[in-house]
Amino acid sequence: MRALVLLSVTWLAGVAPAAGPRTQPDPGRSEARALLAGSLAHQARSLGHLRGQDARGRAGRVLAMLRLAERLRGDIPQVNRQLAALYEELADLEKAAAAARRYVRVRGDDYAMGVRLIRLAEPAAETADDRAALLKGFVADEHLSAAVRAFASAKLAGIYRGQGEKRKALAACEQALALDPLQPAALRWQAGAGEEKLGPAAELRLALARFRADPRGVSASWEVARLLQAAGLATEALSFHRLAHRLSQIKRLPDADMEKLLVDYFNAMLDAGQADEAVKVFEPMTKGYARSRGLHALMVEAYRAVGNVNRAKAEIDVLRQIYAPLEAADADRSPRESAELAWFYTIFAGDAGKARQYALEAARAAGEDPGVRLALGASSLKTGKADEGVRTLAALVEEDPYAAAILAEHYLAAGKDDAARAALKRGAGELRSGPGWRRLEALAKAHKVSLPPAPHAGGMREALAGLPAHVLDMARSPERAVRLSLAAATARVRPGEPVAVTLELENISAHRVPLGASGLLNPVVYLGVSIEADEKINLPHLTPVPLPAPRYLAAGAKVRVTARVDVGAAERALRTRPLQQVTVTVSALPDPLEHAGRLFSSVPELKVAPAVVTREALFDAARGKVAAEHALGYIVRDLKRGDLRARLRAARQTGGLYAHVGRAATQRAEAVFPEVITRPVLLSMTRAFLRADAAAVRAEMLAALRHADLDDRVIGLMGPLIEDRDAAVRLRLIDLLAAKRTSGHETLLDYFARDDDPLVRQIAAALRAPD
C-alpha cells in the first residue's frame, strides 16, 4: 500500500495548473453552479455562527459569499432567505425585499416570509397612494398564499381608513376576510367600520375569532375571559382564565401584566362562588406579589367567604403595611391613592374617621373621579353624614354595583326596604363581576330580591357556542394537534459530508392549525448539538431553523426542512477530527422565547426526541497503517475519477487531515500513523486540489483549509490562484488568507481591492478592518 501512496503523490505533482485569463464565474454545468452556490451559502451561514477573530469583517464577508451564491443560482431559497435577513440587518430594505421576493417565487406558501416581503417593500413607497398601489399588487400576486394576500389587503384597509375612504376600507377588509376569515387586522378594521360602538356579544365574537387565530396567545384568551366575566358568565370565563394563566407562566409575562391577569382570574373564581378553591390557588401566589394591593384585598374577601377570620385579619395587616408609605407625613399622594386609603379604612380597617379624611383629600383634587366619589360617599355614610352619602352614592348606582350595594345596606339599616330593593335592581347593570357585584348579589339573595338577568348574557352564550371545541383543546394541549419530529438526514456520514437533520411538523388533528407568531406555535426551532469525540462539546441552541410553513396547516399536512448542523464551532470540531468517530446528538427547542438571557420553548408540551448522527472516522485505526494508506489512496481516486460531489468531499477530507496534522504538531490532538499521514503528503494532495480543472474543487479546497493552521508551505501552494480565472476561487483565497492574518495578507488585500469582480473587492474591503 505504501507504493500506492507514493504513486499517488507522484501523480498529484503532475496535475496541470488552473491559472489562466480571467472570466466571469462559469462553473459549467447546472450541478456545478448549484454545488458551489450551496457551498458558499453554507460557508456564509457557518461564518455567521463564529465569534471573535474568526469572525472579523463578518457582515461584509457573509454578504459577498451570499451575493456570489445568488449570482450562480438565484433560485435557491436558503440563499435568498439569508440575503433578506442580512440586507435587513444592514438597513438596505430594497435589496432585502428583492431577496425575499425571489424566495417567495419558489416558496410562496411560507407565510412568515410573505409577510416579511410586504414589510420590507413598504418603506420604498413614499406616499399613501404609493403604498396602496404596492399593496394592491401583493393582493393580486398569485405566487403568494391566500393568507399573505389577506395580510396585504388588511394593510390596504388601514391606508383607506387613514384617508377617510370608509367604503374602500370596508371592501378591502371583506376581501381580506374572504382570503383568510381569521385575519386579525381585518377583523379589527371591520369591527370599527360602523359608527356605533360594538355591543358585548359582537365584541365577544370578535375576540373569539382572534382566539381561533391565536389560540396560544395570552392576550387572546385573556380578552375572551374578561368579556365573559364582565357579563356574569364567570364559570365559562374560568376556562379561558386558566388557559391564560398557564400560558402566562410558560411565556413569562412581565410582572405588572401578570399581576393584572391574576387579579382578573381571582375575581372570576370568587364570581363563580369558588372561594375555597381560590384560597388554595392564590394563597401561595400572593407571596410572590407582596406589594399587590389588589391580590391581598381579594385574599381578605376570600378568607372572609370561607370563614377564616384570623387569616383575613392577617391579610388586612399586610395591606396596612403596603399602604403605610402613602400615609407618611411627607408622602406625595395622588388623588387616586388618597381614595384608595379612604377605601381601605372604609372596607377593611374599619376606621371611619381616617376614611373620611382621605376621601375629602381626594375629592379636593379630583372630585369628579368615580372612584373618589365612591370613597367619599361610603365614608360619608360611615361618619353619619347620611344625606351627603346617599346623594353621592345614588348618582353612582347605575355605574358601580359597589355604590348600589352600600346604598342598599344603608336603606335596609334604616328600614327602607323598598328603596333598598330599587337600589339593588338599578345596580344590576352590565357589569357582573368584582367585589362590588358580589356584595350586591349576596345582599339580593339574602333579602330575596330578584335581579334582572345580565342584558347580554344570552347573546354571549350564543357567540361562545359558536367556538369549535377543538380550538380550546389545541390551545391546552398542542401536542394533540401537531407533532414535531427530528431525524438524521443521513444516520452515518463520512468526513467531509454534511451533518444534517430533517425537521418535520405534522398536523395530526382533524382540523387545520394556525401557525406563526400569532398561532399555535411559531414554526421556528433552535437546534442544539452535543459532540462526543476525544472530548465532549456542548453547543446548546446552536442555530435557529425556520420551517417554510403556511399560516394554516391543513389536517394531515406536513411541512419539513433539512438543515445542516455542522456550522460554526460544530463545524470546526468535526472538520479538525477526521480520524475520530464522532457522535453528534441534535436536540430541538420549538418556538424559542427569551427571558433573562435564557431561551425556552413556548410549547413545552411538544416533546421532540433527539436525532443522532454518527460521523465516521476516515479509516479504522485498528487495522493499522494499511488503513491509513488506503484512505489516502481513496482520496486520490476520488479526485482523479470521482464525480463532482466526491471530489468536493475529498477536498474537505484533505483539509481536515491537514488540520489534524497541525493540531497533532502542537499536541492539541494525538498523532495517528504520523509516518503515513505526513505534512509533505498532504501538501502534495492539497496542491493537486488547488490545481484541479473544476473551479468548484479549487474553491472548496480553500474553504476546507479555514479550520487548519496555515504555514508558509501550504500558503506557497496558493500563489497561482491569485490570478485564477474564477471569482469564487479568488474570493475564497483572499477570505482565507486575510481572515487568518497570514504573512503578507496586507499586500494581497491591496491587490484584490482592484480585482475585476466587485464581490472579490467587497470581501477584501470587509477584511481590511483592524483587529
TORLUM-404201 format. One line per 10 residues: for each residue z, y, x of C-alpha. Coordinates in nm, 2 decimals. Layout:
Z Y X; ...
***
This chain:
0.00 0.00 0.00; 0.06 0.23 0.30; -0.32 0.21 0.36; -0.38 0.33 0.01; -0.16 0.64 0.07; -0.34 0.72 0.40; -0.68 0.67 0.24; -0.57 0.90 -0.05; -0.46 1.17 0.19; -0.79 1.15 0.38
-0.99 1.17 0.06; -0.79 1.47 -0.06; -0.86 1.66 0.26; -1.23 1.64 0.18; -1.22 1.79 -0.16; -1.46 2.09 -0.18; -1.31 2.44 -0.22; -1.33 2.62 -0.55; -1.38 2.97 -0.43; -1.70 3.15 -0.54
-1.84 3.45 -0.72; -1.60 3.58 -0.99; -1.70 3.55 -1.36; -1.52 3.59 -1.68; -1.30 3.28 -1.75; -1.51 2.99 -1.86; -1.31 2.67 -1.85; -1.61 2.50 -2.01; -1.56 2.26 -2.29; -1.36 2.34 -2.60
-1.09 2.09 -2.50; -1.05 2.26 -2.16; -1.01 2.60 -2.32; -0.76 2.46 -2.57; -0.56 2.28 -2.30; -0.55 2.59 -2.07; -0.46 2.81 -2.36; -0.18 2.58 -2.47; -0.05 2.56 -2.11; -0.04 2.94 -2.08
0.14 2.97 -2.42; 0.39 2.71 -2.31; 0.45 2.89 -1.98; 0.50 3.22 -2.17; 0.75 3.06 -2.40; 0.93 2.89 -2.12; 0.95 3.21 -1.93; 1.09 3.38 -2.23; 1.39 3.15 -2.21; 1.47 3.23 -1.84
1.71 3.49 -1.72; 1.79 3.67 -1.40; 1.55 3.68 -1.11; 1.34 3.41 -1.26; 1.25 3.64 -1.55; 1.17 3.96 -1.35; 0.89 4.15 -1.53; 0.92 3.90 -1.81; 0.77 4.10 -2.10; 0.46 4.21 -1.92
0.41 3.86 -1.77; 0.45 3.69 -2.10; 0.21 3.93 -2.27; -0.06 3.88 -2.01; -0.03 3.50 -2.04; -0.05 3.51 -2.42; -0.34 3.75 -2.42; -0.53 3.52 -2.19; -0.44 3.22 -2.41; -0.57 3.42 -2.71
-0.89 3.51 -2.52; -0.95 3.14 -2.46; -0.87 3.02 -2.81; -0.79 3.29 -3.07; -0.71 3.04 -3.35; -0.40 2.87 -3.20; -0.12 2.95 -3.44; 0.16 2.93 -3.19; -0.02 3.18 -2.96; -0.06 3.43 -3.23
0.30 3.39 -3.36; 0.42 3.45 -3.01; 0.19 3.75 -2.97; 0.30 3.90 -3.30; 0.67 3.88 -3.20; 0.61 4.02 -2.86; 0.39 4.31 -2.97; 0.65 4.40 -3.24; 0.92 4.39 -2.98; 0.71 4.63 -2.77
0.66 4.86 -3.08; 0.28 4.80 -3.08; 0.27 4.73 -3.45; -0.11 4.75 -3.48; -0.16 4.47 -3.23; 0.13 4.28 -3.38; -0.03 4.29 -3.72; -0.36 4.18 -3.58; -0.20 3.87 -3.42; -0.01 3.80 -3.75
-0.34 3.83 -3.93; -0.51 3.58 -3.70; -0.21 3.35 -3.76; -0.23 3.35 -4.14; -0.60 3.29 -4.13; -0.50 2.94 -4.01; -0.17 2.90 -4.19; -0.19 3.11 -4.50; 0.09 2.93 -4.67; 0.35 3.04 -4.42
0.55 3.28 -4.64; 0.76 3.44 -4.36; 0.45 3.52 -4.15; 0.26 3.65 -4.45; 0.54 3.89 -4.54; 0.57 3.99 -4.17; 0.20 4.07 -4.16; 0.24 4.31 -4.45; 0.54 4.48 -4.30; 0.36 4.51 -3.96
0.05 4.65 -4.12; 0.21 4.91 -4.34; 0.31 5.17 -4.08; -0.05 5.23 -3.99; -0.11 5.36 -4.34; -0.02 5.73 -4.32; -0.02 5.83 -4.69; 0.10 5.66 -5.01; -0.27 5.62 -5.12; -0.35 5.46 -4.79
-0.06 5.22 -4.83; -0.16 5.14 -5.18; -0.52 5.06 -5.07; -0.38 4.84 -4.79; -0.15 4.65 -5.03; -0.44 4.60 -5.28; -0.63 4.44 -5.00; -0.34 4.20 -4.94; -0.31 4.12 -5.31; -0.68 4.03 -5.32
-0.67 3.82 -5.00; -0.70 3.46 -5.10; -0.62 3.35 -4.75; -0.26 3.44 -4.84; -0.04 3.23 -5.06; 0.04 3.35 -5.41; 0.40 3.43 -5.32; 0.28 3.66 -5.03; 0.03 3.83 -5.26; 0.31 3.87 -5.51
0.52 4.04 -5.24; 0.24 4.28 -5.17; 0.19 4.35 -5.54; 0.57 4.43 -5.59; 0.55 4.67 -5.30; 0.25 4.83 -5.46; 0.45 4.88 -5.78; 0.71 5.06 -5.57; 0.45 5.31 -5.45; 0.32 5.37 -5.80
0.67 5.43 -5.93; 0.72 5.68 -5.65; 0.41 5.86 -5.76; 0.52 5.87 -6.12; 0.25 5.62 -6.23; 0.46 5.41 -6.46; 0.17 5.23 -6.62; 0.02 5.13 -6.29; 0.36 5.03 -6.16; 0.42 4.80 -6.46
0.07 4.65 -6.42; 0.15 4.58 -6.05; 0.48 4.42 -6.15; 0.31 4.20 -6.41; 0.05 4.09 -6.15; 0.33 4.01 -5.90; 0.52 3.81 -6.16; 0.21 3.62 -6.26; 0.17 3.52 -5.90; 0.54 3.45 -5.85
0.76 3.46 -6.16; 1.08 3.49 -5.95; 0.96 3.77 -5.72; 1.28 3.97 -5.68; 1.14 4.32 -5.62; 0.90 4.29 -5.91; 1.18 4.18 -6.14; 1.38 4.48 -6.04; 1.09 4.72 -6.08; 1.00 4.57 -6.42
1.36 4.59 -6.54; 1.37 4.96 -6.45; 1.03 5.04 -6.61; 1.18 5.12 -6.95; 1.35 5.44 -7.05; 1.66 5.26 -7.19; 1.93 5.10 -6.98; 1.92 4.72 -6.98; 2.17 4.56 -7.21; 2.42 4.30 -7.07
2.21 4.00 -7.19; 1.89 4.14 -7.03; 2.09 4.22 -6.72; 2.21 3.86 -6.70; 1.86 3.72 -6.75; 1.75 3.93 -6.45; 2.05 3.82 -6.25; 1.98 3.46 -6.33; 1.62 3.49 -6.22; 1.74 3.63 -5.89
1.98 3.34 -5.86; 1.69 3.10 -5.92; 1.50 3.26 -5.64; 1.81 3.28 -5.40; 2.05 3.00 -5.51; 2.25 3.02 -5.18; 2.28 3.40 -5.18; 2.64 3.51 -5.21; 2.54 3.83 -5.40; 2.31 3.64 -5.63
2.58 3.40 -5.76; 2.85 3.67 -5.75; 2.64 3.90 -5.97; 2.60 3.63 -6.23; 2.97 3.56 -6.22; 3.06 3.93 -6.27; 2.83 3.97 -6.56; 2.97 3.66 -6.74; 3.32 3.75 -6.66; 3.29 4.11 -6.79
3.16 3.97 -7.13; 3.46 3.74 -7.17; 3.28 3.42 -7.06; 3.54 3.35 -6.79; 3.51 2.97 -6.79; 3.13 3.00 -6.74; 3.18 3.26 -6.48; 3.41 3.04 -6.28; 3.13 2.80 -6.18; 2.94 3.09 -6.01
3.26 3.24 -5.86; 3.34 2.91 -5.70; 3.00 2.89 -5.56; 3.00 3.25 -5.44; 3.34 3.19 -5.27; 3.23 2.87 -5.10; 2.91 3.04 -4.97; 3.10 3.35 -4.86; 3.32 3.12 -4.64; 3.02 2.95 -4.49
2.82 3.27 -4.43; 3.13 3.47 -4.31; 3.12 3.76 -4.55; 3.27 4.08 -4.40; 3.65 4.11 -4.48; 3.60 4.41 -4.71; 3.34 4.23 -4.92; 3.54 3.91 -4.91; 3.84 4.08 -5.05; 3.64 4.22 -5.34
3.50 3.88 -5.41; 3.84 3.72 -5.41; 3.98 3.98 -5.65; 3.70 3.91 -5.89; 3.75 3.53 -5.85; 4.12 3.56 -5.90; 4.07 3.77 -6.21; 3.83 3.52 -6.36; 4.08 3.24 -6.31; 4.35 3.44 -6.49
4.10 3.54 -6.76; 4.04 3.17 -6.82; 4.41 3.11 -6.85; 4.43 2.91 -6.53; 4.74 3.08 -6.38; 4.88 2.76 -6.24; 4.55 2.68 -6.06; 4.52 3.04 -5.94; 4.86 3.03 -5.77; 4.76 2.71 -5.58
4.42 2.86 -5.48; 4.52 3.21 -5.39; 4.88 3.18 -5.26; 4.75 3.07 -4.91; 4.47 3.32 -4.92; 4.69 3.63 -4.96; 4.84 3.56 -4.62; 4.51 3.65 -4.47; 4.49 3.97 -4.66; 4.84 4.10 -4.61
4.74 4.46 -4.69; 4.54 4.38 -5.00; 4.69 4.57 -5.29; 4.45 4.41 -5.54; 4.53 4.05 -5.44; 4.91 4.10 -5.42; 4.91 4.27 -5.76; 4.73 3.98 -5.91; 4.98 3.74 -5.75; 5.26 3.93 -5.93
5.08 3.87 -6.26; 5.01 3.50 -6.18; 5.37 3.43 -6.08; 5.49 3.60 -6.39; 5.25 3.40 -6.60; 5.39 3.07 -6.46; 5.74 3.19 -6.49; 5.82 3.22 -6.12; 6.02 3.54 -6.13; 6.15 3.52 -5.78
5.80 3.49 -5.63; 5.69 3.77 -5.84; 5.97 3.99 -5.71; 5.88 3.89 -5.35; 5.52 4.00 -5.41; 5.64 4.33 -5.55; 5.83 4.38 -5.23; 5.51 4.31 -5.04; 5.34 4.58 -5.24; 5.62 4.82 -5.18
5.57 4.77 -4.80; 5.20 4.82 -4.84; 5.25 5.15 -5.03; 5.52 5.27 -4.80; 5.29 5.47 -4.56; 5.15 5.66 -4.86; 5.50 5.77 -4.96; 5.58 5.92 -4.62; 5.67 6.29 -4.62; 5.36 6.37 -4.41
5.12 6.14 -4.59; 4.79 6.29 -4.69; 4.73 6.12 -5.02; 4.41 6.13 -5.22; 4.44 6.17 -5.60; 4.34 5.81 -5.64; 4.62 5.70 -5.40; 4.87 5.91 -5.59; 4.75 5.75 -5.92; 4.80 5.40 -5.76
5.15 5.49 -5.66; 5.22 5.60 -6.02; 5.07 5.27 -6.15; 5.28 5.07 -5.90; 5.60 5.23 -6.02; 5.50 5.20 -6.39; 5.38 4.84 -6.40; 5.56 4.67 -6.10; 5.86 4.86 -5.97; 5.99 5.00 -6.30
6.08 5.35 -6.17; 5.96 5.59 -6.45; 6.07 5.90 -6.25; 5.86 5.82 -5.95; 5.57 5.71 -6.16; 5.57 6.05 -6.34; 5.60 6.24 -6.01; 5.29 6.07 -5.86; 5.09 6.08 -6.18; 5.14 6.46 -6.20
5.05 6.50 -5.84; 4.72 6.31 -5.90; 4.65 6.50 -6.22; 4.67 6.84 -6.04; 4.38 6.74 -5.82; 4.17 6.51 -6.04; 4.29 6.54 -6.40; 3.97 6.41 -6.55; 3.96 6.09 -6.35; 4.01 5.79 -6.59
4.24 5.61 -6.35; 4.45 5.92 -6.31; 4.46 5.98 -6.68; 4.57 5.62 -6.74; 4.85 5.65 -6.49; 4.96 5.99 -6.64; 4.96 5.85 -7.00; 5.15 5.54 -6.91; 5.41 5.73 -6.71; 5.45 5.99 -6.99
5.55 5.72 -7.23; 5.79 5.57 -6.98; 5.97 5.91 -6.93; 6.00 5.99 -7.30; 5.71 6.23 -7.33; 5.56 6.02 -7.62; 5.33 6.28 -7.77; 5.17 6.36 -7.44; 5.14 5.99 -7.35; 4.99 5.89 -7.69
4.74 6.18 -7.68; 4.63 6.09 -7.32; 4.61 5.71 -7.38; 4.44 5.74 -7.73; 4.15 5.92 -7.56; 4.10 5.62 -7.32; 4.14 5.34 -7.57; 3.77 5.26 -7.60; 3.71 5.29 -7.23; 4.01 5.09 -7.09
4.18 4.79 -7.25; 4.49 4.87 -7.05; 4.52 5.20 -7.23; 4.49 5.02 -7.56; 4.75 4.76 -7.47; 5.01 5.01 -7.35; 4.95 5.23 -7.65; 4.98 4.93 -7.89; 5.30 4.83 -7.73; 5.44 5.18 -7.78
5.33 5.18 -8.15; 5.49 4.83 -8.20; 5.82 4.95 -8.05; 5.81 5.25 -8.29; 5.74 5.02 -8.59; 5.39 5.15 -8.63; 5.22 4.81 -8.67; 4.90 4.93 -8.84; 4.85 5.18 -8.56; 4.91 4.91 -8.30
4.66 4.68 -8.47; 4.40 4.96 -8.48; 4.46 5.04 -8.11; 4.41 4.67 -8.01; 4.09 4.64 -8.21; 3.95 4.96 -8.06; 4.04 4.84 -7.72; 3.84 4.52 -7.75; 3.52 4.67 -7.64; 3.25 4.54 -7.40
3.49 4.48 -7.10; 3.67 4.15 -7.15; 3.82 4.09 -6.81; 4.11 4.22 -6.59; 4.48 4.27 -6.62; 4.44 4.52 -6.90; 4.22 4.29 -7.11; 4.46 4.00 -7.05; 4.76 4.22 -7.16; 4.57 4.33 -7.47
4.46 3.98 -7.56; 4.81 3.84 -7.52; 4.95 4.11 -7.73; 4.69 4.05 -8.01; 4.77 3.68 -8.01; 5.15 3.74 -8.02; 5.11 3.96 -8.32; 4.83 3.76 -8.49; 4.57 4.04 -8.45; 4.22 3.91 -8.49
4.00 4.08 -8.22; 3.63 4.12 -8.27; 3.41 3.89 -8.06; 3.26 4.02 -7.74; 2.95 4.21 -7.86; 2.70 4.05 -7.61; 2.86 3.71 -7.56; 2.61 3.52 -7.78; 2.30 3.67 -7.61; 2.46 3.60 -7.27
2.53 3.24 -7.36; 2.17 3.20 -7.47; 2.05 3.35 -7.14; 2.28 3.12 -6.94; 2.15 2.82 -7.13; 1.80 2.90 -7.00; 1.91 2.84 -6.64; 1.79 2.49 -6.54; 2.09 2.27 -6.44; 1.92 2.17 -6.11
1.94 2.53 -5.97; 2.32 2.53 -5.96; 2.32 2.17 -5.84; 2.09 2.25 -5.54; 2.30 2.56 -5.46; 2.61 2.35 -5.44; 2.45 2.05 -5.27; 2.14 2.15 -5.08; 2.13 1.81 -4.91; 2.04 1.66 -5.25
1.74 1.89 -5.28; 1.59 1.88 -4.93; 1.61 1.66 -4.62; 1.56 1.79 -4.27; 1.48 1.53 -4.01; 1.43 1.54 -3.64; 1.23 1.28 -3.44; 1.09 1.25 -3.09; 0.72 1.32 -3.09; 0.69 1.05 -2.83
1.00 0.84 -2.76; 0.92 0.77 -2.39; 0.73 1.01 -2.17; 0.63 1.02 -1.81; 0.70 1.31 -1.57; 0.45 1.59 -1.63; 0.42 1.51 -2.00; 0.56 1.73 -2.28; 0.90 1.66 -2.41; 0.86 1.74 -2.78
1.02 1.67 -3.12; 0.89 1.69 -3.47; 1.09 1.87 -3.74; 1.02 1.78 -4.10; 1.16 1.95 -4.41; 1.10 1.75 -4.72; 1.18 1.83 -5.09; 1.35 1.51 -5.21; 1.42 1.65 -5.56; 1.22 1.65 -5.87
1.19 2.04 -5.87; 1.04 2.30 -5.64; 1.28 2.45 -5.39; 1.28 2.82 -5.30; 1.28 2.88 -4.92; 1.31 3.18 -4.70; 1.58 3.44 -4.60; 1.63 3.46 -4.98; 1.62 3.10 -5.07; 1.80 2.77 -5.05
1.76 2.80 -4.67; 1.56 2.99 -4.42; 1.32 2.74 -4.26; 1.42 2.82 -3.90; 1.60 2.56 -3.68; 1.77 2.61 -3.35; 1.72 2.31 -3.12; 1.98 2.23 -2.86; 1.93 2.00 -2.57; 2.16 1.77 -2.37
2.01 1.62 -2.05; 2.17 1.33 -1.88; 2.05 1.27 -1.52; 2.24 1.29 -1.19; 2.45 1.55 -1.38; 2.49 1.63 -1.75; 2.33 1.96 -1.85; 2.41 2.10 -2.20; 2.19 2.37 -2.34; 2.31 2.43 -2.70
2.09 2.64 -2.92; 1.82 2.64 -2.66; 1.53 2.75 -2.87; 1.45 2.87 -3.23; 1.18 2.68 -3.41; 1.04 2.82 -3.74; 0.87 2.59 -3.98; 0.55 2.72 -4.14; 0.69 2.68 -4.49; 0.58 2.82 -4.82
0.80 3.03 -5.04; 0.84 2.74 -5.28; 0.83 2.38 -5.16; 0.69 2.15 -5.43; 0.87 1.84 -5.54; 0.80 1.56 -5.28; 0.62 1.81 -5.05; 0.69 1.82 -4.67; 0.64 2.07 -4.40; 0.66 1.98 -4.04
0.62 2.13 -3.69; 0.62 1.98 -3.35; 0.79 2.19 -3.08; 0.84 2.13 -2.71; 1.20 2.15 -2.58; 1.11 2.14 -2.21; 1.14 2.52 -2.18; 1.34 2.75 -1.96; 1.63 2.58 -1.79; 1.55 2.25 -1.96
1.20 2.25 -1.81; 1.34 2.33 -1.47; 1.59 2.04 -1.49; 1.32 1.79 -1.59; 1.05 1.91 -1.35; 1.28 1.91 -1.05; 1.40 1.55 -1.12; 1.07 1.35 -1.13; 1.23 1.04 -0.96; 1.52 1.00 -1.21
1.51 0.85 -1.56; 1.64 1.13 -1.78; 1.78 1.10 -2.13; 1.71 1.41 -2.34; 1.91 1.44 -2.66; 1.79 1.71 -2.90; 2.01 1.84 -3.18; 1.92 2.07 -3.47; 2.11 2.37 -3.62; 1.93 2.46 -3.95
1.91 2.82 -4.07; 2.13 2.97 -3.80; 2.35 3.27 -3.86; 2.56 3.45 -3.60; 2.92 3.57 -3.62; 3.14 3.70 -3.34; 2.87 3.58 -3.09; 2.86 3.23 -3.22; 2.59 3.05 -3.41; 2.65 2.84 -3.71
2.44 2.69 -3.99; 2.42 2.85 -4.34; 2.37 2.49 -4.47; 2.63 2.28 -4.30; 2.57 2.02 -4.58; 2.24 1.93 -4.42; 2.32 1.67 -4.16; 2.04 1.62 -3.91; 2.06 1.31 -3.68; 1.97 1.40 -3.32
1.65 1.28 -3.16; 1.64 1.11 -2.82; 1.36 1.12 -2.57; 1.36 0.91 -2.25; 1.18 1.09 -1.97; 1.10 0.80 -1.74; 1.12 0.82 -1.36; 0.79 0.84 -1.18; 0.85 0.49 -1.05; 1.12 0.23 -1.04
1.30 0.28 -0.71; 1.45 -0.07 -0.74; 1.10 -0.20 -0.65; 1.12 -0.04 -0.31; 0.88 0.17 -0.11; 0.58 -0.01 -0.26; 0.66 0.15 -0.60; 0.66 0.50 -0.44; 0.33 0.43 -0.26; 0.17 0.31 -0.58
0.30 0.62 -0.77; 0.13 0.85 -0.52; -0.19 0.64 -0.54; -0.19 0.67 -0.92; -0.16 1.05 -0.90; -0.46 1.05 -0.67; -0.65 0.82 -0.90; -0.58 1.05 -1.20; -0.71 1.35 -1.00; -1.03 1.17 -0.90
-1.11 0.97 -1.21; -0.88 1.07 -1.49; -0.97 1.28 -1.80; -0.86 1.64 -1.81; -0.52 1.57 -1.97; -0.45 1.30 -1.70; -0.55 1.55 -1.42; -0.32 1.82 -1.56; -0.03 1.57 -1.58; -0.10 1.46 -1.23
-0.08 1.82 -1.11; 0.26 1.87 -1.28; 0.38 1.54 -1.12; 0.28 1.67 -0.78; 0.46 2.00 -0.84; 0.77 1.80 -0.95; 0.76 1.59 -0.63; 0.72 1.90 -0.42; 1.03 2.05 -0.59; 1.22 1.73 -0.54
1.15 1.72 -0.16; 1.26 2.08 -0.14; 1.59 2.01 -0.32; 1.65 1.70 -0.10; 1.59 1.91 0.21; 1.87 2.14 0.11; 2.09 1.85 -0.02; 2.06 1.95 -0.38; 1.91 1.61 -0.45; 1.92 1.27 -0.29
1.61 1.19 -0.09; 1.42 0.89 -0.23; 1.20 0.70 0.02; 1.16 1.01 0.24; 0.93 0.81 0.47; 0.68 0.78 0.18; 0.73 1.09 -0.02; 0.69 1.34 0.26; 0.61 1.71 0.26; 0.28 1.66 0.46
0.15 1.40 0.20; 0.25 1.63 -0.09; 0.09 1.93 0.09; -0.24 1.73 0.11; -0.22 1.64 -0.26; -0.14 1.99 -0.36; -0.44 2.12 -0.16; -0.66 1.88 -0.34; -0.54 2.00 -0.68; -0.58 2.36 -0.58
-0.94 2.29 -0.48; -1.03 2.09 -0.79; -1.35 2.17 -0.97; -1.18 2.24 -1.30; -1.02 2.58 -1.33; -0.76 2.44 -1.57; -0.64 2.19 -1.30; -0.62 2.46 -1.03; -0.43 2.69 -1.26; -0.20 2.40 -1.37
-0.12 2.32 -1.01; 0.00 2.67 -0.95; 0.21 2.66 -1.26; 0.36 2.33 -1.15; 0.50 2.49 -0.84; 0.70 2.75 -1.02; 1.02 2.54 -1.00; 0.97 2.45 -0.63; 1.08 2.62 -0.32; 0.77 2.76 -0.15
0.73 2.76 0.22; 0.46 2.91 0.44; 0.26 2.58 0.45; 0.22 2.55 0.07; 0.16 2.92 0.04; -0.11 2.89 0.30; -0.30 2.64 0.08; -0.34 2.91 -0.18; -0.54 3.15 0.03; -0.88 3.06 -0.11
-0.75 3.12 -0.47; -0.72 3.49 -0.41; -1.09 3.51 -0.47; -1.10 3.23 -0.73; -1.38 3.28 -0.98; -1.14 3.22 -1.28; -0.90 3.48 -1.41; -0.65 3.22 -1.52; -0.61 3.09 -1.16; -0.58 3.44 -1.01
-0.33 3.54 -1.28; -0.11 3.23 -1.21; -0.14 3.28 -0.84; 0.00 3.63 -0.84; 0.25 3.54 -1.10; 0.38 3.25 -0.88; 0.39 3.43 -0.55; 0.52 3.77 -0.67; 0.78 3.63 -0.91; 0.92 3.43 -0.62
0.90 3.73 -0.39; 0.72 3.53 -0.12; 0.64 3.69 0.21; 0.35 3.94 0.18; 0.36 3.95 -0.20; 0.36 4.33 -0.20; 0.02 4.33 -0.03; -0.10 4.08 -0.29; 0.03 4.30 -0.57; -0.17 4.59 -0.44
-0.48 4.37 -0.41; -0.45 4.23 -0.76; -0.38 4.57 -0.91; -0.75 4.63 -0.85; -0.86 4.30 -1.00; -1.18 4.28 -1.21; -0.98 4.13 -1.50; -0.74 4.36 -1.70; -0.49 4.08 -1.76; -0.46 4.00 -1.39
-0.40 4.37 -1.33; -0.14 4.37 -1.61; 0.06 4.08 -1.47; 0.05 4.24 -1.12; 0.18 4.56 -1.28; 0.46 4.38 -1.45; 0.57 4.22 -1.13; 0.59 4.55 -0.94; 0.93 4.62 -1.09; 1.20 4.64 -0.82
1.46 4.36 -0.81
***
